[in-house]
Amino acid sequence: MSQFAIEIEGLAKTYAPRRGEAPKQALRGVDLKVPAGSIFGLLGPNGAGKSTLINILAGLVRKTAGSVRIWGFDQDVNPRQSRAAIGVMPQELNLDPFFTARAALDVQAGLYGVHAAERRTAEILGMIGLTDKADDYARTLSGGMRRRLLLGKALVHTPRVLVLDEPTAGVDIELRQMLWSNVRRLNEEGMTIILTTHYLEEAEQMCDEIAIIHHGEKIAHDRTDTLIGQLDAKTLVIRPAAAVPGIPALPEGVACEPRRGGALAFTYRRSEHSAEDVLDAIRAAGIVIADVTSEDPRLEDIFLELTAGAHRAA
């Protein structure tokens, strides 16, 4: 087994044109390696190509070019083994309304060739908190319960790799906490997790590595802390001892933004200014500082900078 759970090289996908339209190039030569045993974030704006990439991994969409290896199995050479190595929890609630929760898991296991004696239906129902709903039809379940059932369906064949496509979109706090608890446990047991989400704070907290794709191209990939550290920005939040009538004159490259409660946030580039430079400018403006805190860059900041930069380059 390779040290990588997923190995993608030169992956491209072009969809056939609709009448009167040009062909749509969803992926443009993407190279990507996902370390085995990691929690890996796959991020990008809407329409970036994330869903196409996931559907190719799941065997639902045929690639135009490139190669994909899942847990060491080449999709073109060993399609059944590569498909069996991955489970996908889709964003859409695609459940048969006339199946019970138990039947939905059993049928899914059967589709993967899991023998009846080897199925973990009761165990999975317990893990996703649906034991008491096992014999309820999917159409009677709440939206949160249906999302739990999607997770259960992705796990019936004990995949080595689990893909979670926007798993917490529109769910309540309780379900979100239950989901992340299960994800951490599965990861501790050796399962590789690939996460797509628009909640960047979740990705920052959960993911070991993150890749960002935009317009079908990979524009960044690194460890989460290293990726965030690329951003040169720093913010000092000042709480003045008295109300400040206006924004003071500042050195070039330092920006000031009012915050709630009369606080002022001063953002600057560490390569151009030091914190002391900013504090000196604040004191020179006659502002008496009652309190000061600093804020480091967040994943959201680097995401916005990278995707905006990619958009300008395009």
C-alpha positions as CSV (number, residue, x, y, z in Angstrom):
1,M,0.0,0.0,0.0
2,S,1.2,3.5,-1.0
3,Q,1.5,6.2,1.6
4,F,-1.3,7.9,-0.3
5,A,-4.9,6.9,-0.2
6,I,-5.7,8.9,-3.4
7,E,-3.3,9.6,-6.2
8,I,-4.6,11.8,-9.1
9,E,-2.4,12.8,-12.0
10,G,-3.4,15.1,-14.9
11,L,-7.1,14.7,-14.2
12,A,-9.3,16.5,-16.8
13,K,-13.0,16.5,-17.5
14,T,-14.7,18.2,-20.4
15,Y,-18.5,18.0,-20.7
16,A,-20.0,17.8,-24.1
17,P,-21.5,21.1,-25.2
18,R,-25.2,21.8,-25.1
19,R,-26.7,23.2,-28.3
20,G,-25.3,26.6,-29.0
21,E,-22.8,26.5,-26.2
22,A,-19.1,25.7,-26.0
23,P,-17.8,22.5,-24.2
24,K,-17.5,23.0,-20.4
25,Q,-14.0,22.1,-19.0
26,A,-14.7,21.2,-15.4
27,L,-11.2,20.0,-14.5
28,R,-8.0,21.0,-16.1
29,G,-5.1,18.7,-15.4
30,V,-5.4,18.3,-11.6
31,D,-2.6,16.6,-9.7
32,L,-3.4,15.6,-6.1
33,K,-2.2,13.2,-3.5
34,V,-4.1,12.5,-0.3
35,P,-2.1,11.0,2.5
36,A,-3.4,7.7,3.9
37,G,-5.0,8.2,7.4
38,S,-5.4,11.9,7.0
39,I,-8.4,14.2,7.2
40,F,-8.1,16.1,3.9
41,G,-10.0,19.3,3.0
42,L,-11.0,19.8,-0.7
43,L,-12.2,23.4,-0.9
44,G,-13.2,25.8,-3.7
45,P,-16.0,28.2,-4.7
46,N,-19.2,27.0,-6.2
47,G,-18.5,25.7,-9.7
48,A,-14.8,25.1,-9.0
49,G,-14.9,21.4,-10.0
50,K,-15.1,19.8,-6.6
51,S,-18.3,17.8,-7.3
52,T,-16.9,16.6,-10.7
53,L,-13.7,15.4,-9.0
54,I,-15.7,13.6,-6.3
55,N,-18.0,12.0,-8.9
56,I,-15.0,10.7,-10.8
57,L,-13.6,9.2,-7.6
58,A,-16.9,7.5,-6.9
59,G,-17.1,6.1,-10.5
60,L,-20.2,8.2,-11.4
61,V,-18.5,10.4,-14.0
62,R,-16.0,9.3,-16.6
63,K,-12.8,11.4,-16.8
64,T,-11.6,12.8,-20.1
65,A,-7.9,12.4,-19.3
66,G,-5.5,11.6,-16.5
67,S,-5.2,8.8,-13.9
68,V,-6.9,8.0,-10.6
69,R,-5.6,5.5,-8.0
70,I,-7.7,4.8,-4.9
71,W,-6.0,2.8,-2.1
72,G,-3.5,1.7,-4.7
73,F,-6.0,0.5,-7.3
74,D,-6.0,2.2,-10.7
75,Q,-9.6,3.0,-11.7
76,D,-8.9,2.0,-15.3
77,V,-7.2,-1.3,-14.4
78,N,-9.1,-2.4,-11.2
79,P,-12.4,-0.4,-11.3
80,R,-14.3,-2.7,-8.9
81,Q,-11.5,-2.7,-6.3
82,S,-11.1,1.1,-6.5
83,R,-14.8,1.7,-6.2
84,A,-15.0,-0.7,-3.2
85,A,-12.2,1.2,-1.5
86,I,-14.2,4.5,-1.3
87,G,-17.5,5.5,0.3
88,V,-19.2,8.8,-0.6
89,M,-21.7,10.7,1.5
90,P,-23.3,13.0,-1.1
91,Q,-24.6,16.5,-0.6
92,E,-28.0,15.6,-2.1
93,L,-30.6,13.7,0.0
94,N,-30.9,10.9,-2.5
95,L,-32.8,8.2,-0.5
96,D,-35.5,5.9,-1.6
97,P,-38.6,7.1,0.4
98,F,-40.1,3.6,0.5
99,F,-37.2,1.9,2.2
100,T,-36.8,1.8,6.0
101,A,-33.5,3.0,7.4
102,R,-32.5,-0.7,8.0
103,A,-33.5,-1.7,4.5
104,A,-31.6,1.2,3.0
105,L,-28.4,0.0,4.6
106,D,-29.0,-3.6,3.8
107,V,-29.7,-2.9,0.1
108,Q,-26.6,-0.7,-0.2
109,A,-24.5,-3.4,1.4
110,G,-25.9,-5.9,-1.1
111,L,-25.0,-3.6,-4.0
112,Y,-21.4,-3.8,-2.8
113,G,-21.5,-7.5,-2.5
114,V,-21.4,-7.6,1.3
115,H,-22.7,-11.0,2.5
116,A,-25.7,-10.9,4.8
117,A,-23.6,-12.5,7.6
118,E,-21.0,-9.8,7.3
119,R,-23.2,-6.8,7.3
120,R,-22.9,-4.2,10.1
121,T,-26.4,-2.8,9.8
122,A,-27.2,-2.7,13.5
123,E,-23.7,-1.3,14.4
124,I,-24.0,1.5,11.8
125,L,-27.5,2.4,12.9
126,G,-26.2,2.7,16.4
127,M,-23.2,4.8,15.4
128,I,-25.4,7.3,13.4
129,G,-28.1,7.4,16.1
130,L,-30.9,5.8,14.2
131,T,-31.4,2.5,16.1
132,D,-34.9,3.6,17.3
133,K,-35.7,4.6,13.7
134,A,-34.5,1.4,12.0
135,D,-37.9,0.4,10.8
136,D,-39.2,3.9,9.9
137,Y,-39.5,4.8,6.2
138,A,-36.9,7.3,4.9
139,R,-39.7,9.6,3.9
140,T,-40.8,10.0,7.5
141,L,-37.3,10.9,8.8
142,S,-36.3,14.5,9.4
143,G,-33.8,16.2,7.2
144,G,-31.0,15.7,9.8
145,M,-31.9,12.0,10.2
146,R,-31.8,11.5,6.4
147,R,-28.3,13.0,6.4
148,R,-27.2,10.6,9.1
149,L,-28.6,7.8,7.0
150,L,-26.5,8.9,4.0
151,L,-23.4,8.6,6.2
152,G,-24.5,5.1,7.2
153,K,-24.9,4.1,3.5
154,A,-21.4,5.3,2.8
155,L,-20.0,3.0,5.5
156,V,-21.8,-0.3,4.8
157,H,-18.9,-1.8,2.8
158,T,-16.2,-0.6,5.3
159,P,-14.4,1.7,2.8
160,R,-10.8,2.7,3.3
161,V,-11.6,6.3,2.1
162,L,-14.7,8.3,3.1
163,V,-15.7,11.4,1.1
164,L,-18.0,13.8,2.9
165,D,-19.6,16.3,0.4
166,E,-20.9,19.3,2.4
167,P,-21.9,17.0,5.3
168,T,-23.1,19.8,7.6
169,A,-24.9,22.0,5.1
170,G,-28.2,23.1,6.8
171,V,-27.9,20.8,9.8
172,D,-28.3,21.8,13.5
173,I,-25.5,22.0,16.1
174,E,-26.3,18.6,17.6
175,L,-26.0,16.8,14.4
176,R,-22.9,18.6,13.4
177,Q,-21.2,17.6,16.7
178,M,-22.3,14.0,16.3
179,L,-21.0,13.9,12.7
180,W,-17.6,15.3,13.7
181,S,-17.4,12.9,16.6
182,N,-18.0,10.0,14.3
183,V,-15.5,11.3,11.7
184,R,-12.7,11.6,14.3
185,R,-13.4,8.1,15.5
186,L,-13.3,6.7,12.0
187,N,-10.1,8.5,11.3
188,E,-8.5,7.3,14.5
189,E,-9.4,3.8,13.3
190,G,-7.4,4.4,10.1
191,M,-10.0,5.6,7.7
192,T,-8.9,8.5,5.3
193,I,-11.5,11.3,5.2
194,I,-11.9,13.7,2.4
195,L,-14.1,16.7,3.3
196,T,-15.6,19.4,1.1
197,T,-17.3,22.2,3.0
198,H,-18.1,25.9,2.7
199,Y,-17.8,26.2,6.5
200,L,-14.1,27.1,6.4
201,E,-13.8,27.2,10.2
202,E,-14.7,23.5,10.2
203,A,-12.1,22.7,7.6
204,E,-9.5,24.7,9.6
205,Q,-10.3,22.8,12.8
206,M,-10.6,19.3,11.3
207,C,-8.2,19.0,8.3
208,D,-4.6,18.0,8.4
209,E,-4.1,19.1,4.8
210,I,-6.1,21.3,2.4
211,A,-6.2,21.7,-1.3
212,I,-8.1,24.5,-3.0
213,I,-9.3,24.2,-6.6
214,H,-10.7,27.1,-8.7
215,H,-11.9,27.1,-12.3
216,G,-11.0,23.4,-12.5
217,E,-7.4,23.9,-11.4
218,K,-5.6,23.2,-8.2
219,I,-4.3,26.6,-6.9
220,A,-3.0,25.5,-3.5
221,H,-2.2,22.4,-1.5
222,D,-0.3,22.2,1.8
223,R,-0.7,21.4,5.4
224,T,-3.4,23.5,7.0
225,D,-1.1,25.5,9.3
226,T,1.5,26.1,6.5
227,L,-1.2,27.2,4.1
228,I,-2.6,29.8,6.6
229,G,0.9,30.9,7.5
230,Q,1.5,32.0,3.8
231,L,-0.7,35.0,4.5
232,D,1.4,38.0,5.5
233,A,-1.5,39.8,7.2
234,K,-1.7,40.5,10.9
235,T,-4.4,42.4,12.9
236,L,-4.1,44.3,16.1
237,V,-7.5,45.0,17.8
238,I,-7.3,48.1,20.0
239,R,-9.8,49.1,22.6
240,P,-9.3,52.8,23.3
241,A,-9.7,54.3,26.8
242,A,-12.0,56.9,25.3
243,A,-14.1,57.3,22.2
244,V,-12.1,58.1,19.0
245,P,-13.8,60.7,16.8
246,G,-12.3,59.3,13.6
247,I,-9.8,56.9,12.0
248,P,-6.3,58.2,12.7
249,A,-3.6,58.9,10.0
250,L,-1.6,55.6,9.6
251,P,1.5,54.5,7.8
252,E,1.1,53.3,4.2
253,G,-0.1,49.7,4.1
254,V,-1.9,49.8,7.4
255,A,-5.7,49.7,7.3
256,C,-8.1,50.5,10.2
257,E,-11.7,49.1,10.6
258,P,-14.1,50.0,13.3
259,R,-15.4,47.1,15.4
260,R,-18.3,46.8,17.8
261,G,-18.1,48.5,21.2
262,G,-15.7,51.2,19.9
263,A,-12.8,48.9,19.2
264,L,-10.5,49.5,16.2
265,A,-8.9,46.8,14.1
266,F,-5.6,47.6,12.5
267,T,-4.5,45.2,9.7
268,Y,-0.9,45.3,8.3
269,R,1.6,43.1,6.5
270,R,4.2,41.7,8.7
271,S,6.8,41.9,5.9
272,E,6.3,45.7,5.8
273,H,5.6,46.7,9.4
274,S,6.0,45.5,12.9
275,A,3.4,45.6,15.7
276,E,5.4,48.3,17.4
277,D,5.2,50.5,14.2
278,V,1.4,50.3,14.3
279,L,1.3,50.9,18.1
280,D,3.6,54.0,17.7
281,A,1.2,55.4,15.0
282,I,-1.8,54.8,17.3
283,R,-0.1,56.6,20.2
284,A,1.1,59.4,18.0
285,A,-2.6,60.0,17.1
286,G,-3.3,60.6,20.7
287,I,-5.2,57.4,21.3
288,V,-4.8,56.0,24.8
289,I,-4.9,52.2,24.6
290,A,-7.0,50.4,27.3
291,D,-6.6,46.9,25.8
292,V,-4.9,45.3,22.8
293,T,-5.2,41.8,21.3
294,S,-3.8,40.3,18.1
295,E,-5.5,38.1,15.5
296,D,-3.6,35.7,13.2
297,P,-4.8,35.0,9.7
298,R,-7.6,32.4,9.3
299,L,-8.3,29.9,6.6
300,E,-11.0,32.1,5.3
301,D,-8.5,34.9,4.7
302,I,-6.1,32.8,2.6
303,F,-9.0,31.2,0.8
304,L,-10.4,34.6,-0.3
305,E,-6.9,35.8,-1.3
306,L,-6.0,32.8,-3.3
307,T,-9.4,32.5,-5.2
308,A,-9.5,36.2,-5.8
309,G,-5.9,36.0,-7.2
310,A,-6.8,33.1,-9.4
311,H,-9.8,35.0,-10.7
312,R,-7.7,38.0,-11.6
313,A,-5.1,35.8,-13.3
314,A,-7.9,34.1,-15.4
